[in-house]
Amino acid sequence: MSETTELRNYGQYAGVNYGGMHTHRHETRLLSRLIVAQRLDRGRIEEVLKRFAPRTYRISTGPELDRAGAAALLATSPFVVVVGEYGSGLGTAAEALLKEFSEQGRRLERIRIDDEQSGQFAGTDLPAEQGVVYLLRLPRQPGLVGPHVAEEIRGHAALLSDLDAHLLVTASPDVWRAAGGFGGPHVLEAIPPSGVEVLRHHSFAKAVDVDAVLAHTPVADLLDRASVADAAHFARILEDAAGTDEDISLDQLVTDTLGAYRGWREVLSRWFDDKQHGLRERLFLTAAAMLEGRPAHQILDVLDELGNNVSGLPSYRAEGFAAAGLHALKEAIDADIQDGLLRFRKPGYAEATLSFLYGDRETRFRAGLWKWAVGLPLGRGRQEAQDLGNQIAEMMVKIVLRHFDVAPLYELKRWADEENLHDVVLRALTAAAVSEEVGQQVRAQLYDWASTDSTDVKLQRVIARVCAGDMAESYPRISFTRLGHLAGRRDSAVREEVITAVVMLWKRPQLRHRIIRAVTTWMGESSRLGTAWGIASKLAASEVHPLAVAAEHDGTLRDLVRAFGEALTDPSMVVPADEFGSSTLTNALGSPADRELAVRFFVDVVRYSSGGSRRIVRLQRMLFTWQPGAEDVAHPDRRDLRDHIAEALAHVDPVGQG
């Protein structure tokens, strides 16, 4: 591993520790925090500010500002651009400016650049909604940014101002120049804090004698040359190491933190070079690294299977008393057994070991390692399988992000057959799919699985759930593209999963128009027609009727009118069409506006093309099924609506007009 690799900040998200220390009972803490870190809400901003080292923001045409001053500038401006080098805390510097907006309850939204669209990001069609505060991170590579992006942002200012909306943009100096960037009062240069300041303002600083830590020359030298991101990474490791052992000496704390920060590379290199550590010790270290915090005898029991997977050894080696026992093995790998559970004495040693091996061994070893690990939860009881699955999935994601290699994730397909492990796969794939390190590769793999007929249906169901979660919040078009492929699958369970997924996404107001557009498109294709109307029927019965959303966009409303008109005369769509129509009528009772919208919708369904008389017959039958004449006395409001719509339909009946 190179020195550059050692010093890279693998925890690009504030508060995420990729070198997790001594986690005993595994929860999905890391995966959950990776996912949550991609959101933009009050909780996220508060997490950022807990570790925020004060810095200044320099305007080319004015004085330097502190965080509050820069935030005030954003509050009075339609847009602000924050420029800084990557690794300098640029993302944190920008997100910290959103504190006051988050406290006001304003909606905060990231603008994601669709990496599946060809060509450079042009900056056109930027969103603008009433009162929303947007955060746009321009790509890291100058070649991915169009030369007129800056002008597009400036031209967007008037619309933002009219809507009391704001746009916060981050970019490196090179990228901002490539975008045609300009200076002025709306462009701030984020001046990064020193590594020492990052350490002093970390949330644990009051519990540790920071001055005593800084008195150690290796720490001072490291922080002197470290980026903000690397200094924050060091601080998180120090915090975790300090919390592991309350009686640890300061010298040992510093030694352990430096070792973990550097991935224990020198220690591991010497250990593996030592010929006294035989095959059994090496297998035990590898298994313990994957399963730290689990019962020691359980780790011992899986050595033979691990050896078979990574080295092709016989599945059973009858060494008996000739082999090293548990006590000797735990001493050999510098671990302790407490309450029957094995834990390394060095913090961060489990991940460091697997990362070392991953970079030091051949492809066959890597593949065999994950094949063995993913097989461990299979065939176990529900709770044990989930616990093991969570631990293995989190370690897998750590290694995937550290080495920018998505290959291990392919093994998770095996868990698609295990209902108990679906949620584990969901979180692992989501965390990787929204990550900056490998997100694009993982999203491409999800596309391949969703669009291939031969993909196992259980995996397809998991993919639908991934597309209904946080990935859709970050990458809505990409998520709907994959759901669209799954919507046409022959398996009814997959289609039902798609329906459930879209209904879940409907709860997110910012996605509703996209959903209607996608669903009406699916209604025009025979393979996805049934799924689309299954979705529409569910949405029509929800708190927000699709008509209310479609009515805000003339083109979308026309598409829905056309689709419903065709469904009325399609014998295979009788049930969903009746369900949608019935729910639309019930919704129309809610308010005069809903009533008027429903009347206009049904009239347009008759008018949109030839064959209107046939559609009127179907609608009349639907009306009297929804409100039978025999129940008119009991439900006068429903009777009046039925008769009002029937009369409106009569006025546009082609036969009557003739």
N, C-alpha and C positions, 0 to 999 in steps of 0.2 A: 504494500500500500504506500503510495507516495506521500510526501509531507503535505502536499496540497490537499490530498484526499483526507488526511488526518484532521486538518484544520477546517474542513468544510462544516458549515452549520447544517446538520441534518434536521434540526428542529426549526424549520422555516416559520412555523406558526407559533405565536407567543404562547408560552405555557405548556408546550408539548415537549416531553422529554423522550428522545429516541434512545436514551441509554438507561432505561428504567432499572431502578435498583431494587433488588430483593423483593420482588412481588411474589407473595406466597400463594394466596388463592386468587386465581386469575379472573378478572372481570374484563369487560371490553372498554376499559378506561382509555387506552391509547386510541383505539379505533374511533370511539365516540368523540374524543377530543379533536382528532384529525378532521372528522366530519363537521363538528360544531365550529371549528376554526374557519371554515369556509363561509359560514353564515355572517351576516352583518346586522347585528341587533344590539340592544343595550347590554346584554350579558357579555357579548364578545368585546364591546368597547370597554366595559369595566375590567375585563380580564387583561386587556392591553394596558390599561392605565395602572394596574397593580405593579407592573414591571417597567413603567415608563421612566426612562432617564431623561431629565429635562434637556432640551436642546433649543436652538434658535432657528429661525426661518428668515433668510435674507432676501430682501426685495432689491432688485437692481436699481430702483428709483426711490428708495426710501430707507428708513432705519431697519435694524434687525428686530424681529418680533419674537416673543415667547409663545408658548402653545396657546394661551388664552387670546393673545393678540392675533395670531394667525387664524384661530377659530372665528374670531369676530369679523375678520376680513371675509372669510367664507360666508358668514351669515348675512353679509351685506352685499355680496357679489353673486352673480349667476354662476360663475365658474372660477376655480382656482387650480393652478397646476403646481404640483410639488415635484421638484427635480432633485435627484440624488442618485448616487451610485448604488447598485444592487449589493446587498450585504451590509449597507450602512444604516439599516433600520428604516429604510424608506417607507415600507408598508406600515410599520408602526407609527412613524411620524405623521403619515396621512390619516390613519384610522383614529389617532388621538384627537384630531381636529373635529371629530364627529361627536364628542362627548355631550355638548350642550344640545345638539339635535336629538340624540338618543334619549336624553332626560326629558325632552319635550314630547316624547312619544312619536316623533316624526318617523315615517317609514324610510329605512335605509336599504339601498339596493345596489348590489354589485352589477356592473355591466360586463358580461362575459363576452370575450371575443371568440367567435365560432372558429375553431381551428380546423374544421372540416370544409370550410369554404375556401375555394381556390383564390390565389392572388393575395395582394397586400390588404391590410386593414385600412379602409378608406375614411372611416369616421362618419360616413353618411348614415342616415336613419337612426340617429341617437335618440333614445327614449326621452319622453318628457311627460310627467303626470303631475297633477296638482299636489304640491307640498312634498314631493319625494326628493330625497337627497341621494345622489348617485355617486358611486366610486368606480372609476375606470382606470385599470392598470394597463398601460400600453405594453405591447410585447417587449421582451428583452432584446431581441435582435433587430437592429435598425432596418435590415432588409425586409422585415415583415410589416413595416409601416409605410403607408402612402405619403407622398410629399405634401399633401394638402390637408392632412388631419388637423393641424393646428388651426387653419382657417375655418374648417368645418366646426370645430369647437367654438371659435369666436362667433361664427354665424349663428350658432345654436343658442347664444346667450339671450337674445330677445325673447324667444319662446320660453326659455327657463324662467326669465324674469317675470313674464306675464302669469306664470303658473306658481310663483313663489317656490320654484324648484331650484336645486343647486347641483352642480357637477364638480366633483373633486377628481383630478387626474394625477396619476403618478407616472414618471418616466425617468430614465437615465438621461444624462446630458446628450449622449450620442443619439439616443432614440428621439429625443425632443427636437434635435437639429434635423434629423431625417424626416420628421413630421412637419417640417417647415416652421419650427417653433420660433417664438418671439419672446422678448422680455416685457417688462412693464409691471404695473401694480398687481396683476393677477398671477404672476409667476414667482414662486418662492423657491429658493434653494435651501434644502434642509441641511443644516450643519450638524453632522453626527456628534454625539457625545463620545468621550474617550472610553476605552475599555474599563478603566477604573471607575468612572462614573456609572457605567452600566452595572458593575458589581455592587457599588454602594447603594444604588436605588432598587436593587432586586428586592422582592417581597420578603426574603428571609434575612435581610441585612441586620435587623435588630437582634436576631438570635445568634449571630456569628460575629466574632471579633474580626471585622473586615481589615482593619489596620494590621493586625497580626498576620492575617493571610497574605496581605500585600507585602509584608516585610520579607517574605520568602522570594528570593531573587528570581527563581524560575517562573513564579506566578506573575511578578511585575514585568518580566521580559515578555511573557506570553501576551499579557493584556496590552502591553505597549504596541505590539504589532498586530493584534487581533482586530478583525472587523467588529462592528456592533453585533452582527449575528453570531460570530464566534464567541464573543465575550458573553453574550446572553446564554449561549449553549454551555459555556464553562460555569456560569452562575447557577444554571439549573442542575448541573451535575453536582456542584458543591452543596447545593441545598439538599439534594437527595441523599448524598453521602453523609451529611451532618445529621440527617434525620434517622439514619439507619442504626447508629450506635451513639447513644448519649454520652458514653464514657470515652469516646475516641479522643486521642490526643490531637493537638493541633497539627503537629508534624505529620502524624499518620493521615489525618484528614486531607492535608495538602497533597501528600504522596498519592493517596487513593484517587483524589480528584484529578490530578494530572495524569495518572495512569489511565483512568476511565476516559478522560478527554482525548487521549491519544490512542484509544482503542486497545490498550494493553499490548500493543504490537510487539515491542521488544521482549516482554515477558513471555508471550505466546510463542514467539519465534525461538527463544531459547528452550522453551518447554518441548516443543516438537523436535528440536534438534537433539535433545537428550535421548540417547539410545536406551537408557534405563526405563523409559516410558514405552512399554510394549503395546501390542495391539489392544489388549483388554483395557489398559489405562486410557488409550486414545478413544476407544469406543465409549468408555464410561464418561470421559470429559464431553464428548459430543452429545451423548444422550442427556447428560446433566444440563448442558447448555440449553437444550431444547425444553427440558422439563424441570428447570429449577423451581424449588418450592413445593414439589410433589414428594410423596413418600419415597425414601431412598431405595427400599427394596423393589418398588415398582420400576424405578429407573434401572436397577440391576437386572430385572427380569426381561428387559427388552433389548439387551445387548446383542444377543444372537441374531435377532431379526434385523437389527441395524447393520451388523456385520455382513449379513447376507445381501442387503440392499446396496450398500456402498462399496463392498469389496468382493461380492460373490462368494462369501464364505459359506460353508455348510450351515444349515439352519440350526444345528445343535453341535456344540463342541464339548465332548465329555472330558473336561479337564479336572473336575472334582477338586480335591484339596490342593492340586498343583497350581491352580489359578489364584490370583489375588482376590481376597474377600472384600467385603464392603468397607471395613475399617481401613485397610491398606489403600483401597481405591480412593476414598474420600480424602485421605492425606495426600495422595499423589496429585490430586487436582486442586488442592488447597481449598477444601470445602468443609463445612460443619454439618452435623446432623442434630437438629433440635426438634424435640417432640416428634421424632421419626421423619421429619422433612429435611431434605437436603438444600443447603444454601451455600453459595460461594462466599468466601471471606472477602473477596475483592468486589467492590461495587461495579456494576456494569459489565461483569466478566462473562455473563451468559451471552449477551448479544455480541460482545467483542470476539468471543471464541468462534461463534458461527460466522461472523463477518470475516474473520481471519481465514477460516477454512474455505469460505465461499470464494475469496480472492486468491487462495493458494492452491486449490485443487481443481482437477479436471471436470469437464461437463458431466461425465458419468457420475462422479461423486455427488455433484449438486443435485442431479436428477434423483439419484438413489436416496439422498438425504430427505428430500421432500416426499418422495413416494412412501418412505418409511413413516415419516411424521404424520402425514395425512391419513395413513392407515390406522394409527393408534386409537382414535375415538370410535372406529367402526365396530359394531357389534356390542357396544357397552350400554349400560343403562342410561336413561335420558340425562340425568344431572351430570354424571361423570363424563358422558360424551360431550355435552355442551361445555363443561369446564375445560376439558382437554382441548376441545376445538377452539375455544376462545384463546387459550394460551398459545397454541400453535399458529393460529391465524394472525395474532398480534406480532409474534416473532417473524412470521413470513412477511408481513407488510413492512416491518422495520428493515429487513434485509432487501426487499424489493426497492424501497425508497433509497436506501443507502447505496445500492449498487446499480440503480437505474435499470433493473432487469425484471421484466414481468413474467418470465418463464415459470417461476414457482407457482404463480396464480393459476396456471392451467391445471394443476393437480386438484384444485378445489372442485373441479367438475365431479370428482368422486363423491363429494359430500351432497351432491344434488339428489342422490338416492336416499339420503337420510333426512327425514322430515325434521328430526331434532336439531339438525345442523344447518337448516336453511337460513335462519337468522344470522348465524355466524358467517356464512358465505356472503350474505347480503351486506353486512357491515364491512367485511374485508374488501369486497369488490367496490363498494361505495367509497371507502376511504382512499383506495388506490385510484379510482376513477376521477375523483375531484382533486387529487394531489397535483402539484406543479411538476414534480419529478417525472412521473410516469403516466399522468392522467390521459394524455393523448393516445398512448399505446393501449391502455386498458379500455378506453372508450371504443377504439377501433376493434378490439377483440370482442367486446360486447356486441358490436354490429355484426361481426362474422357469425357469432353464435346465434343471434336473433334472426339473421337472414338465411341461415342454412337449414334446409328441411331435415337433414340427418341429425341435427342437434337433439340430444336427449330432452324429452318433454319436461322432465323435472327441472333440468337446468334452464329451460326456457321460462318456466314459471318463476324461478329465482331471478332471472334477468328482468322480468316484468316488474318484480318488486324493487329491484335496484333502480329502474327507470321511474318508479313512483316516489322515490325518496329524494334525498338531498341533491342527487345528480340533476334532477329535473329543475330544481331551484337554480342551479348554476348553469346548466346547459339544456334549456327546454327543447330547442329544436332537435338536438341530438337525441334526447330521451324519446321524443315523439316519433322520430324516425325508426328507432328500434321497436317501440311499441307498435308502430304501424306494421312492421314485418310480422310480429307475433300475432297481431289481430287477424291475420289471414291463415293461421295454422289450422290444420284439420282437427287437432286434439281439442276437445271441448274444455278440458281443465285449463289449458293454456289461454284459451279465449276468455274464460271466466276470470282468470288472473289479470288479463288486460283490462277487463271491465272494472274490476275492483281497483286496479292501479289508477285508472283515469278518474274514477269517482273520488279517490283519495286526493288526487291532484286538483280536483275541482274546488277543494277547500282553500286553495291558494289563489286569492283574487287576481294576482298579477298574471296568472297562467290561463285564466278562463277563456280569453279570446283565442289564444293559441289552441286550446282544447277544441273549441267549436270549429275553428278552421280545419283542424286535423280530422275531427270526426265527420264533418260534412264531406271532406275529401274521400274518406274511407267509404262513405255511403255510395259513392259512384263506382265502386269496384266490387264485383260479385263475391270475391273471396273474403272480403272484409265487411260486407254489408250487414250480416247478422250481428257481428261484434259491435259495429258502429251503432246500430239501433238498440242493442242491449245497453250500450252506454247512454244513449240519448234518453231512453226510458228511465234509467236510474237518475240521470241529472234533472229530468223534468219533475221528478218527485222530491228534489232537494230544496233547500231553502232559497236558492237562487236559480230561477228557471233559465234555461239556455236562451229563451227568447229575449229576456232582459239584456243579456250580454250581446247577442247577435244584433239587436236593434240599434246598437251604438255603431255598427259598421254595415253600411248598405250592402256591400258585396257579400258579406257573410250571411246576412239575413236572406238575400236572394238565393244563396246556395241551400239554406235550410228549407226555404219554401219549396224549391225544386225537389229536394230529396224527400220531403214529407209527401208531396204530391205523387211522386213515383211509388212511394211505399204504400200509399192508399190503394193502388191498383195492382200491387204485387201480392199474389196469393200466399207467398212464403213469409210475408211481413205483416200479416193481419194482426197477430198478437202484439208485437212491439209498437206498431202504428196506433193501435187502439190504446195501449198503455200511455204512449206519449200524448195522444190527443186528450185522453181523460185527465191526465195530470195537468195539461195546459188549461183545460176548463176549470179545474179546481183552483189552480193558481190565479185565474182571472177573477175569482171572487175576492181576492185580497185587497184590491184598491181600484179606483177608477182608471188609473194608468194601466194596470195589468189587464183590466177588462178591455180597454180600447186596443191594446197591443194584440190581445188574443183575437179580437174581432177582425182586425186588419190582417192578421196572419192567415186566418182561415179563408178570408175573401181572396187574398193573394194566391193561396194554394189553388183556388178554383180558376183564377185568371191567368196563371203563369204560362199555360200553353193549351193546345187543343185537348179535347176530352174532358172539359170542365164538368159536364153533366154527370159523367160517371163518378167523378170525385165528390160532387154534391150528394149523390145518393149514399156514398160511403159516409160522408160527414153527417148527413141527417140520421143515419142509423147509429152512428157514434154518439150523437147528441142525445138521442132518446134512450140509448143504453146507459149513458152517464146519468141522465135524469128522466126516469120513466114517468109517463103521465099519471100513473096511479099514485105517485109519491109527491105530486105537485103541492098539495095542501101542506104537507109536512116540511117542504123545503121551497118556500116561495123565492128565495134568492137564486137558487139553482134553476128554478123554472123560468124566472125572468131572463137569466143569462142565456139559457137554451133558446128561448123564443126570440130573443134579440139577435142572436147569431143566425138562427134559421131564417129570419126575415132578411138579414143582410146577405145571406147566400142566395136567397130567392131573387134579389135585385141584380145579381151578376150571373144568374143561370142562363147559359146560352140558349137553351130551349125556350125559356120564358120570354127572353128578349126577342126571339124570332117571331 
